[in-house]
């Protein structure tokens, strides 16, 4: 779910994966992994930066990630 949120919002803002990666200060392959849900963004700074860059309310992605992690257990 969080991967789809990231991808759809990024595409809606006409940002490439590379452009988003530069804004969040990660490499492009990290954005790819997040969008494919290979692993979630776990660093609070990364999550906050994603929320800011993608225009989400603070805590929106964090909550989505935590909920998905709880469901897997």
WOKANOR-V879707 format. One line per field, one symbol per residue. phi: phi as a letter, one per 30 degrees, with the letter a starting at -180 (. if undefined). burial: + if it has 24 or more other ideal C-beta (glycine too) atoms within 12 Angstrom, else -. A space follows every 10 residues. Layout:
phi=???
burial=???
//
This chain:
phi=.dddedddde dddhcddddd eddcibdedd deddddhdad dcdedddddd eddcidddjd dedddddddd ddd
burial=-++-+++-++ ----+-+--+ +--+-+---+ +--++----+ +----++-++ +-++-+---- ++-++----- ---
//
